[in-house]
Amino acid sequence: MNRRLRGNGATARNPVMAIRPYKGILPKLGERVFVDEQAAVIGDVVIGDDSSIWPMCSVRGDVNSIRIGARTNIQDGTVIHVTHHHEGAPGGRPANIGDDVTVGHLCILHACTVENRCLIGMGSVVMDGAILREGLILGAGSLVTEGKELEGGYLWLGQPAKRVRELTAEEKAWLDYSAKHYVKLKNDYLTT
């Protein structure tokens, strides 16, 4: 069976429940969003137009909200989760990811904020309350510790992540290219 979930933006090739509610809250998908049938998008999640969620991703908005902007790609095996309300985190912590963000394979983004036009390298971990400011690259395998704020316009790398150097013009152009490339790629998947 090849079924398109028009209006909810996702593609499913069988009745697998890639997009499902939690406590009556169903994820909201913008126009032309691709969610692979082997991903899980659950609960209080909003995904902007032309974004993509690739195989084996878990985007679980059960105990708080997840917001993903437009033209953002969340690549294979990435986990996005949130923090529940408790004494140490009144109100809990949501996960917010901006527009034109590329999140590489096997990342963990936990109750953090990633602003627009960032690239997060494969295998990176971003912890609770961390903020990645607009237009940065986080190198593969990096760890951003709880509450850390990374300045935009730089390459950050390591465990814990440290500012390495200012981004080159080519790297800044790559941030835009990567987002546009994944819009094109997910469009291919939506039409097959």
N, C-alpha and C positions, 0 to 999 in steps of 0.2 A: 504494500500500500504506500502510495506517495501522497502525503497530505500536507497542505499548506494551511497554517493557522493565520489567515489574513486578519488584519486588525489587531492581532496580538503579536505580529511580526516574526514569529519563530517558524522554523521548519521542523517537521517530524515525519520520518519515513515509516513509522509504525506507532501503535498506541502507547509506547513507552511514555511515562509521565515525567518528561524533562522539566516541565514548568508546572509547579503545583503549589496549592495554597498551604498556609499554616495558620491555624485558628481563624479560618475564614478569610484571610488576606491573601489575594492572588497577586503574583508579580505583574507589573505593568510594563509593557514593552512598547517602544516607539515604533515608528515606521521602518520597515526593511531591516529589522533586527534579525540576526541569525543566532539561534541557540542549537547547538548540536544535540542530537537525540541521546548521546551518552553523557551529557552534562546534567547538572541538577541546579535549578534556579527555584528557590523556595521562599515563600512568605513576602515580607515587606521589602520588595526589591523593585526599583524603577530603573529601566535601561533606556538611554536616549537613542534617537534615530541613528541608523546605519552602524550600530555597534555589533560586536560579535563575541559569543561565548563558545569556546572550542571544546573538543572531547575531554571528558574526565574532569572538567571544572566543577567545583562546588561553590555556589553563590547562595549562602544560607542566611536569609534575613528573618530569623525566628525570634530572637530575644532583643533585637533592635533593627534599625533600618539600614539598607544598602542603597546608595544612589550611584549610578554609573552614567556618565555623560554621553554625548554624541560622538560617533566615529572612534570609539574606544574599543580595543581588542584585548580580550582576556584569553591568553593562550593555554594550551593543553596542560591539564593537571594542576592548575592554579586553584587555590582555596581563598575565598573571601568570606570572612566572618566578622562578628560583632561582639560587644561586651554587654551583658545584662546589667540592669540596675542592681546595685548592692551598696553597702556602706562605704566602700572604698571608691566607688564610681557612681555617685548619685545621678540617676537618669540613664546610666550606662553610657556606652559610646557606640555611635554608628560608624559605618565605613562610607566614605565619600570619595569618588574617583571622578575626575573632571573629563573634559572633552579632549579628543585627539591623543589619548594615552595608549601606549603600548605596554602590556604586561607580559613578559616572557614566560616560557614554560616553567611549571613547577614552583611558582612563587606562592608565598603566604602573605596576604594583606589582612591584618587583624585590627579592626576598629581604628583605622587610621584615615588620614586625608591625603590624597594625591591630587594636586592641582593640574591644570591643563598642560598639554604638550610635554608630558614626561615619558621617559622610557625606563622601565624597570627590568633589569637583566635577569636571565634565567636563574632560578633557584634562590632568589633573594627573599628575605623575610623582613616585613615592616610591621612593627609591634604597635600596641595600643597607644593612642594619643599622638603618634608621630605625625609630622606634617612634611610632605615633600612639596616644596614651592614650585611654581610654574617654570617649565623649560629646563629641567635637569635630566641627567642620565645617572641612574644607579647601576653600577657595574654588576655583572653576574656574580652570584654567590654572596652578596652583601647582606649585612644585618643592620637594620635601623632600630635602635633600642627604643624602649618605651619613652614617649614624650619628647623625643628628639625632633628638632626642626632643621631641615636641610634647605639651604639657600638655592634659589634657582639660578640657572646659567652656568652650572658647574658639573663636572664629573665627580661623583662620589663613589668610593670603593672601600671594601674591607669589612672586617668583623671586629669591632663595630665600624660602621661606615665613616670615612673621613673624606674631607674635601681634598681632591687631588689637584685639579686645575680648572681653569675656565674652559668652557666648550669652544671648539673651533667653529668656524662658519659652516663647514661640512657637516659637523655633528648636529648643529642646530637645524640645518636643512633636513637631516635624516629624521628628526622628530616628526616633521610634517610628512615626509615621504612614507615613513612606516605606517602612520595612521591611514594615509590615502591608499597604500598598497593593500592593507587589510580590508578596507571598504570594498575594493575591487575583488579581492579573494572571496569574501563572504557573499558578494553578489553572484559569483560563479556557483557557489554552493546552493544558493537560493534558487537558481535556475536549472539545476540538474536533478 
